[in-house]
Amino acid sequence: MQGFTTIDLVILIVYLAAVLFAGLHFSKKEMKGKEYFKSDGTVPWWVTSVSIFATLLSPISFLSLAGNSFAGTWIMWFAQLGMLLAIPLTIKFFLPIYSKLDIDTAYHYLELRFGSRGLRVLGAVMFIIYQIGRMSIIMYLPCMVLGNLTGISVNLLIIIMGVIAIIYSYTGGLKSVLWTDFIQGSVLLIGVTAALVFLIAHINGGFGEVMTALTEGHKFLAPDQPIFNINLLKDSVFLMIVGAGFNTMGSYVSSQDIVQRFTTTTDTRKLNKMMLTNGALSIFIATVFYLIGTGLYVFYQQNALPPAAAQDQIFASYIAFELPVGVTGLLLAAIYAASQSTLSTGLNSVAASWTMDIQARLSRKEISMEKQTKIGQYVSLIVGIFSIVVAIVLANGGVKSAYEWFNGFMGLVLGILIGTFILGAFTKCANTFGATLAFIAASAVMIGIKYFVPATSVSIWSYSIISIVVSLVVGIPASLIWRKVKGDNTAPAPNTTIYHE
């Protein structure tokens, strides 16, 4: 158990400096306006695909997935299979719409479909609130782990992480973010896979012992974890797949940090390749993480537990105390750098949404490209500083499993948004009145469930399903009644629904 050595610290510093240099290198060309937010069209689709993967594979996943299967079972692995539902639905129904409309942001679609600036602004505000929360968690979780392992102040680590992320986003725009995401996503894929191979090689009995734990030891599914539960508000494998599928679809369809990647091209074949590659990478890496978690369970039955062996920290502890010197520094640096990558993505997407969805919509004068860029940079700076402050506050509190909390939060916020998008895309009758009423109703229901219903009564994986159902049940009748009362026979704008005009 050598722990975090001076050599590892040097590698950490060098790696962070190299990533920062790469980000600045790709920001050499000055970009203005939409180029700053949508890139300049020169980034290959496979880079963008890995960027989507790296954005979704935050340190929340890196640390928590292995922790879940170490402490429990693979029940939450089935949530990753939700992509098998989310990706085909997104490719079939939403990507063709976004491609034909050549949208600037996810919430641009709401304005085009419903003819409402208010809905566009409302959607953007919801996203920005969600993203700030996500960015803060992404800073605090890995910094807590690295602080415990290295002895470096957690607050200092958060500040350094935030400052570097702000530099990426401020100087380079989306192009710089995409390329740094690609570099860090590639390092994570290689590093995590290598860690699994190293772990299996040092388990007495090898991979066979891991499989024994999964089957005879009930580490795959516990006896009280059903495949299907007739009560769809309770956890089951079926609910995990379907609920997580709609959660993930919410990210693909209504979360600006992902949709922003789709705006880099209008070529549907490239968009489909992005989605399929991202799905394959995500399911592969999730399986690797869960194998690592079960492998760690077996390994630490045969060996003494390391210091700082809390659930969310078990994989990082293994990296620090069991991997060879140098490799430890590289992998811990990759965790830290992945946080910066996800943060820079978040900052750039928030800047794009604020500038184009809110500032441009509310401004009486047309905003020049130069001013759009400046506004985006200032927003990146302000939101970055605010997220740093929130992360420091979070670091002094306690969250049992950041991944579960994050998914509940994502289901609450993005679930409400995806309901509005589905209402617009799948119905011709939906109008501004119906969509607004549906949004208010879904928000009220979800806030009631989240804060006034016992947590054990409703699974977090059902949040997005509930909000989608409420959006449709309220939005369709409300739209029809409004049309009847007002004598409104208008049709949706061209290419804004799944139906061919």
Solvent accessible surface area in square Angstrom, and as a share of the most:
residue,aa,sasa,rsa
1,M,129,0.57
2,Q,76,0.34
3,G,6,0.06
4,F,38,0.16
5,T,36,0.21
6,T,103,0.60
7,I,105,0.53
8,D,0,0.00
9,L,61,0.30
10,V,80,0.46
11,I,48,0.24
12,L,9,0.04
13,I,103,0.52
14,V,91,0.53
15,Y,25,0.09
16,L,19,0.09
17,A,55,0.43
18,A,54,0.42
19,V,5,0.03
20,L,42,0.21
21,F,145,0.60
22,A,17,0.13
23,G,0,0.00
24,L,71,0.36
25,H,81,0.36
26,F,50,0.21
27,S,18,0.12
28,K,157,0.66
29,K,106,0.45
30,E,132,0.59
31,M,10,0.05
32,K,75,0.32
33,G,0,0.00
34,K,96,0.40
35,E,64,0.29
36,Y,3,0.01
37,F,0,0.00
38,K,27,0.11
39,S,9,0.06
40,D,30,0.16
41,G,59,0.57
42,T,88,0.51
43,V,19,0.11
44,P,41,0.26
45,W,67,0.23
46,W,113,0.39
47,V,0,0.00
48,T,1,0.00
49,S,0,0.00
50,V,15,0.09
51,S,0,0.00
52,I,0,0.00
53,F,1,0.00
54,A,4,0.03
55,T,0,0.00
56,L,44,0.22
57,L,9,0.04
58,S,2,0.01
59,P,0,0.00
60,I,1,0.01
61,S,11,0.07
62,F,1,0.00
63,L,0,0.00
64,S,0,0.00
65,L,4,0.02
66,A,0,0.00
67,G,0,0.00
68,N,11,0.06
69,S,0,0.00
70,F,33,0.14
71,A,64,0.50
72,G,28,0.27
73,T,17,0.10
74,W,10,0.04
75,I,21,0.11
76,M,14,0.06
77,W,37,0.13
78,F,21,0.09
79,A,6,0.05
80,Q,25,0.11
81,L,29,0.14
82,G,0,0.00
83,M,14,0.06
84,L,115,0.57
85,L,55,0.27
86,A,0,0.00
87,I,11,0.06
88,P,71,0.45
89,L,46,0.23
90,T,0,0.00
91,I,35,0.18
92,K,139,0.59
93,F,47,0.20
94,F,0,0.00
95,L,1,0.00
96,P,41,0.26
97,I,6,0.03
98,Y,8,0.03
99,S,14,0.09
100,K,120,0.51
101,L,34,0.17
102,D,74,0.39
103,I,4,0.02
104,D,17,0.09
105,T,0,0.00
106,A,0,0.00
107,Y,0,0.00
108,H,31,0.14
109,Y,0,0.00
110,L,3,0.01
111,E,27,0.12
112,L,61,0.31
113,R,11,0.04
114,F,16,0.07
115,G,67,0.64
116,S,14,0.09
117,R,134,0.49
118,G,50,0.48
119,L,6,0.03
120,R,6,0.02
121,V,26,0.15
122,L,63,0.31
123,G,1,0.01
124,A,0,0.00
125,V,59,0.34
126,M,35,0.15
127,F,0,0.00
128,I,21,0.11
129,I,98,0.50
130,Y,5,0.02
131,Q,0,0.00
132,I,29,0.15
133,G,17,0.17
134,R,6,0.02
135,M,0,0.00
136,S,0,0.00
137,I,4,0.02
138,I,0,0.00
139,M,2,0.01
140,Y,14,0.05
141,L,9,0.04
142,P,0,0.00
143,C,0,0.00
144,M,50,0.22
145,V,3,0.01
146,L,3,0.01
147,G,7,0.07
148,N,82,0.42
149,L,18,0.09
150,T,30,0.18
151,G,70,0.67
152,I,48,0.24
153,S,61,0.40
154,V,32,0.18
155,N,66,0.34
156,L,88,0.44
157,L,9,0.04
158,I,0,0.00
159,I,75,0.38
160,I,66,0.34
161,M,0,0.00
162,G,3,0.02
163,V,70,0.41
164,I,19,0.10
165,A,0,0.00
166,I,16,0.08
167,I,58,0.30
168,Y,1,0.00
169,S,0,0.00
170,Y,63,0.24
171,T,62,0.36
172,G,4,0.04
173,G,0,0.00
174,L,0,0.00
175,K,33,0.14
176,S,0,0.00
177,V,0,0.00
178,L,0,0.00
179,W,48,0.17
180,T,0,0.00
181,D,0,0.00
182,F,48,0.20
183,I,56,0.29
184,Q,2,0.01
185,G,0,0.00
186,S,33,0.21
187,V,38,0.22
188,L,1,0.01
189,L,29,0.14
190,I,126,0.64
191,G,14,0.13
192,V,0,0.00
193,T,43,0.25
194,A,56,0.44
195,A,3,0.03
196,L,21,0.10
197,V,98,0.56
198,F,55,0.23
199,L,0,0.00
200,I,31,0.16
201,A,76,0.59
202,H,98,0.44
203,I,8,0.04
204,N,111,0.57
205,G,60,0.58
206,G,18,0.17
207,F,96,0.40
208,G,44,0.42
209,E,69,0.31
210,V,0,0.00
211,M,79,0.35
212,T,57,0.33
213,A,11,0.09
214,L,13,0.07
215,T,85,0.49
216,E,138,0.62
217,G,44,0.43
218,H,100,0.45
219,K,16,0.07
220,F,71,0.30
221,L,32,0.16
222,A,24,0.18
223,P,117,0.74
224,D,120,0.62
225,Q,46,0.21
226,P,50,0.31
227,I,113,0.58
228,F,113,0.47
229,N,41,0.21
230,I,159,0.81
231,N,63,0.33
232,L,91,0.45
233,L,68,0.34
234,K,77,0.33
235,D,70,0.36
236,S,1,0.01
237,V,8,0.05
238,F,85,0.35
239,L,2,0.01
240,M,4,0.02
241,I,50,0.25
242,V,32,0.19
243,G,0,0.00
244,A,4,0.03
245,G,0,0.00
246,F,44,0.18
247,N,4,0.02
248,T,20,0.12
249,M,3,0.01
250,G,1,0.01
251,S,4,0.03
252,Y,0,0.00
253,V,0,0.00
254,S,0,0.00
255,S,1,0.01
256,Q,0,0.00
257,D,3,0.02
258,I,1,0.00
259,V,0,0.00
260,Q,1,0.01
261,R,0,0.00
262,F,6,0.03
263,T,12,0.07
264,T,22,0.13
265,T,31,0.18
266,T,73,0.43
267,D,47,0.24
268,T,55,0.32
269,R,182,0.66
270,K,86,0.37
271,L,1,0.01
272,N,47,0.24
273,K,97,0.41
274,M,2,0.01
275,M,0,0.00
276,L,107,0.53
277,T,42,0.24
278,N,0,0.00
279,G,4,0.03
280,A,67,0.52
281,L,36,0.18
282,S,10,0.06
283,I,38,0.19
284,F,99,0.41
285,I,4,0.02
286,A,1,0.01
287,T,37,0.21
288,V,6,0.04
289,F,0,0.00
290,Y,0,0.00
291,L,27,0.14
292,I,1,0.01
293,G,0,0.00
294,T,0,0.00
295,G,0,0.00
296,L,0,0.00
297,Y,67,0.26
298,V,8,0.04
299,F,11,0.05
300,Y,19,0.07
301,Q,126,0.56
302,Q,67,0.30
303,N,63,0.32
304,A,77,0.60
305,L,100,0.50
306,P,7,0.04
307,P,77,0.48
308,A,41,0.32
309,A,34,0.26
310,A,56,0.44
311,Q,48,0.21
312,D,13,0.07
313,Q,25,0.11
314,I,0,0.00
315,F,1,0.00
316,A,0,0.00
317,S,0,0.00
318,Y,1,0.00
319,I,0,0.00
320,A,0,0.00
321,F,29,0.12
322,E,48,0.22
323,L,3,0.02
324,P,62,0.39
325,V,65,0.37
326,G,14,0.13
327,V,66,0.38
328,T,0,0.00
329,G,0,0.00
330,L,80,0.40
331,L,7,0.03
332,L,0,0.00
333,A,0,0.00
334,A,1,0.01
335,I,2,0.01
336,Y,3,0.01
337,A,0,0.00
338,A,4,0.03
339,S,0,0.00
340,Q,0,0.00
341,S,2,0.01
342,T,0,0.00
343,L,3,0.02
344,S,0,0.00
345,T,0,0.00
346,G,0,0.00
347,L,4,0.02
348,N,0,0.00
349,S,0,0.00
350,V,1,0.01
351,A,0,0.00
352,A,0,0.00
353,S,0,0.00
354,W,94,0.33
355,T,0,0.00
356,M,9,0.04
357,D,0,0.00
358,I,9,0.04
359,Q,64,0.28
360,A,24,0.19
361,R,61,0.22
362,L,122,0.61
363,S,41,0.26
364,R,246,0.90
365,K,169,0.71
366,E,174,0.78
367,I,19,0.09
368,S,60,0.39
369,M,112,0.50
370,E,88,0.39
371,K,117,0.50
372,Q,25,0.11
373,T,13,0.08
374,K,102,0.43
375,I,20,0.10
376,G,0,0.00
377,Q,22,0.10
378,Y,116,0.44
379,V,16,0.09
380,S,0,0.00
381,L,71,0.35
382,I,115,0.58
383,V,15,0.09
384,G,3,0.03
385,I,90,0.46
386,F,108,0.45
387,S,1,0.01
388,I,17,0.09
389,V,81,0.46
390,V,41,0.24
391,A,0,0.00
392,I,41,0.21
393,V,100,0.58
394,L,45,0.22
395,A,10,0.07
396,N,117,0.60
397,G,50,0.48
398,G,78,0.75
399,V,50,0.28
400,K,179,0.76
401,S,7,0.05
402,A,1,0.01
403,Y,18,0.07
404,E,74,0.33
405,W,102,0.36
406,F,17,0.07
407,N,7,0.04
408,G,0,0.00
409,F,31,0.13
410,M,18,0.08
411,G,0,0.00
412,L,13,0.06
413,V,10,0.06
414,L,1,0.01
415,G,2,0.02
416,I,4,0.02
417,L,1,0.00
418,I,0,0.00
419,G,0,0.00
420,T,2,0.01
421,F,0,0.00
422,I,16,0.08
423,L,0,0.00
424,G,0,0.00
425,A,0,0.00
426,F,56,0.23
427,T,18,0.11
428,K,112,0.48
429,C,28,0.17
430,A,1,0.01
431,N,18,0.09
432,T,50,0.29
433,F,77,0.32
434,G,0,0.00
435,A,0,0.00
436,T,48,0.28
437,L,71,0.35
438,A,0,0.00
439,F,12,0.05
440,I,102,0.52
441,A,25,0.20
442,A,0,0.00
443,S,20,0.13
444,A,64,0.50
445,V,58,0.33
446,M,0,0.00
447,I,84,0.43
448,G,23,0.22
449,I,27,0.14
450,K,56,0.24
451,Y,137,0.52
452,F,166,0.69
453,V,54,0.31
454,P,90,0.57
455,A,94,0.73
456,T,116,0.67
457,S,44,0.28
458,V,15,0.09
459,S,12,0.08
460,I,42,0.21
461,W,8,0.03
462,S,3,0.02
463,Y,13,0.05
464,S,1,0.00
465,I,45,0.23
466,I,30,0.15
467,S,0,0.00
468,I,13,0.07
469,V,80,0.46
470,V,25,0.15
471,S,0,0.00
472,L,50,0.25
473,V,98,0.56
474,V,40,0.23
475,G,0,0.00
476,I,55,0.28
477,P,61,0.38
478,A,7,0.06
479,S,0,0.00
480,L,92,0.46
481,I,109,0.55
482,W,90,0.31
483,R,37,0.14
484,K,174,0.74
485,V,110,0.63
486,K,122,0.52
487,G,56,0.54
488,D,33,0.17
489,N,144,0.74
490,T,91,0.53
491,A,85,0.66
492,P,23,0.14
493,A,42,0.33
494,P,90,0.56
495,N,55,0.28
496,T,0,0.00
497,T,6,0.04
498,I,45,0.23
499,Y,89,0.34
500,H,167,0.75
501,E,130,0.58
